[in-house]
């Protein structure tokens, strides 16, 4: 049985999918499970260009095309669970712009060695890396981790979870994945240091109460430029409608105004450099294959 796996439901992520997969490989996940959801760009071909050692850990499949009450993401999560159950002990569900960060540069499996046997899921502080103050997206040869230079400076943050699959409780139409950040499980909720952690807030936005465990967190790269910000909202519009609808100019103008306003906020300067050089080397070998 594999110790760990990471799953993602992704749509039109060709620009950064190689970086995401290589980072999960460097983080030490035993399996990388990718559910392609209505992709219309070059995402699949970009994954074929990954180095061999990354590709041999991957399981790539297409999300089921029908629409149901669970939504695309939850159905994708369920498919990932079905592919991992009985083969994987711990499963993390990350988005394609989220990266596990540990300041001590431990692999996932090394961190899992500290988790008590009665733990049902591990809660990760969800740290948002935001605008870099730039207008245009990064050139293709600049990694996302180096393009983003700001992060939100909060003492209380939302969380996401890594789940012990045998502990999931299936209690509604979405199975155990009744929230995109965590699951309904039996057992304790702990941090990656093996300490009990209390979730606070409502079901939609659970929070960690303190910043004491931020040395191990999930870094969320929301948008690195005004161009990224506007394009991401276009993507949301496509995902919600199921087909492409141009974003009205008035909404584009509003998003530009939102970005300018956000850029004026004094965020903390930060850059996540863990695996930076190894990541660049892996991506370069991937380009040689393409």
N, C-alpha and C positions, 0 to 999 in steps of 0.2 A: 504493500500500500504506500502511496505517496504521502509525504508529510504535509505538503502545502500546494495550493493552486490559487491562481488569480484569474478571475473572469471579467470580461468586459462586453457590453452591448454597444456597438459603435456604428455610426452612420457618417459616411463621407469624411473620413479622417486621414486621407492620403498624406497630407502635409506632415503629420507628426506620428503616424502609426508605427513607423520603424523605430523612432526614438522611444516610444512607449514600450514596445515589445523588448527592445534591447535593455531598457532600464529594469523591467521586471525580471529578465534573465540575470542581470547583475545583482539584483536584490536577493536572488537565490531561490525563487519559486521553482518547485519541481515541475509544475505544469502551467501553461499559459493558454487559457481557453478564450477564443475570440468569436463572438456571435455577430455576424455582419447583418445589419438591419437596413434594408432598402437602400444600399449604397448605389450611387450613380456615378461615382468617380473612380479613381485608380487605386483604391485602398487594397483590394485583394492582390493586385499585381505587385504593389509595393511590399507586401509581406512575403511574396515569393522571392524577393531580392534580399531577404535577410541572411546573415551568415548561417552556415549549417548548424552550428551548435545551438543557435537560438531556435531555428525552425524545428529541430527534432524534439523540442519541448512543447511545441504548439499543437493545439487542436482548433481548427478553424471551420466554422459551419455557417449556414444561412439561417436567419430567423424565419419562423413560419409566417407565411404571407397574410393569413386571415386576421381580421380585427375582432377583438373581443373585449369584454369589460375590464380585463386585467391590464390592458395597455401593452404597448410594445416592449417597454423596458422590463416589466415584471414577467412577461412571458419569456423574454430572453433569459432572465435570471433563472426561471424554472427549467429551461432547456439546459443551461449550464449546470445546474444542480443535478439534473438527471444524468448528465454525462460524467459527473464527478462522484456520485454516491457509490459507496462500496470500494472506491479506488483512492479517495483523498480524505485525509483526516480533517484538515483545516482549509476553508475556502474564503477568500476575500473577493468582494465584488467592487471593483474600482471603475470609475469613468475613464475615458481615453485622455483626460487631461489631469489625472491624479497619479502621484508618485509617492511610494512609501519612503520616508526619510528617517534614518537613524544616525544621530551624531557620532555614535561609536562605530559606525560602519559594520554592524553585525548583519549577517544574512538573516532572512526570515526564519529559517530552520534553527539557527542559533538562538534567536529570540524565543522561539516556541519551546525550547528546552526548559525555560523558566516558568512556563504556564502550569498551574496546578491541575491535577487530573479531574477535579470537579468543576472546572470552568466551562461555561457554555459558549461564550463569545468574548473577544478581546476588543475593547473600545479604543479607537484611535482619535486623538484630537485632529480636527479637520481645518488645517491652516490655509487660508486663501492668499495666494500670491496674485497680485493684481497688476494694474497697468504699469507699463514701463515709461509712460510719458511720451511714447513715440506715436507718430501718426500712422505709419505704414507697418505691415507685417514684417517679420524678420526674413532676411534672405534664406534660401533653402539650406545653406551650409551652416546656419547658426541654430544651435539646439534651443529648444524651448526653455530648458533649465538656465541657459545663459542669457536668453532674451528678456526674461522677467527679472526685474531688479527691485521690486517693491512687494511688501506683504502687509496685510492688515495687522495692526498691533492691538489685539484684544486679550483681555485676561480671562474671558469666558468664550468658548468656541463650541460649535456644533461638533458632532462626532460621527464616525462611521465604524463599522465592525468587521472583524474577521471571525468566522463562525465555525464551530466544531460541528461537522455535518450530522453526526449521529445524534446530536442534541436538539436538532430543529423540531419544533412542534408545528404540525400542519393544522391550522384552525380556521381557515376561511378560503375564499376563492383564489387568493393569491398564494396558497400554500403557506410556507413559513416566511416568505418574503413579503410581509405586509407593509414594509417601508423600504425605500430604496437605500437607506443608510444602515439598517441593522435587521436582524431576524428575531422571530419569537423562539426562544430556546429554553431548555432546561439547564439549570446550573448557574454558577456565579458569572457576573460580568466583571472583568478584570482589565488592567492595563498590561502593556507588554513587559512591565516589571513584575507581573504576577500579583499586583495589589488590587484589592477590591476598589471598584469605582462606581460612584452613584451617578446615574443619569438624571438630569433635571430638565424641566421644560415640558412642552406638550409633545404629543406623539409625532407631530409633523416636523418639529425642530428640536430634537433632543440635544442637550448641551452637557459638556463637562464643566464642572463648577470652577476649577482652578487651572492654572498654567503650569503646574508642577511637573507634568509629564510631557512637556512639549519637545523633549530631546528625541522622542520617537513619535512621529506624527505622519499624517497623510497630507502632502502638499498638493493643493488644488490650484492649477494655473488657469484662471478664468479668462483673461484676455490680456494680451501683451501690447496691443496698440489699438488705436481708434478703428482701424480697418478690421482687426480681429473682432472687436466688440460689435460692430455693425453686422459683420458676416455671421456671427454666432446667433444673433437674433433672427437673421434670415433663415438659418438652419432650424431654429426652434419653430418658426412658422411652417416650414416644410414638414417637420416631424408631426406637428399637431394636426395638420390638414391631411397628411398622407400623400400629398402631391405638391408640386412646386407652385407657389403663388408669389409673385414679386412683392417685396416689402414696399408699401406706399412711401413716396418721397417724404411726406409729413412725418412718418415714423422713423425714417432714416435720419431726418433732421433732429428729431427728438433724441435719438440714440447718440448722435454726435454731441448734442448739448449735455446729455447725461455723462458722457465720457469726459468732457471738459470739466464738468463740475466735480467728478470723482478725482480727476488729476490734481485738483486743488487741495485735496485732503492730504494732510501730512501723514503718510504711511511710513512704516519703518523700512529703512534700506536693508535689503537682504538678498542673498543669492545662495542657492543650494548647490554646493560644489561636490557633494558625495558622488562618486563614480564619474565625475566630469570627463577625465581623460580617457578612462576605459570606454565610456559611451561613445566618444568621438572616434576612437579606434575601431569599435565594432561597426559604427555607421559607415566608416570609410571602406571597410571590407564588404559591407553590403552594397555600396555603390559600385565596387569592382565587379560584383556578381550581376548587377542590373544591366 
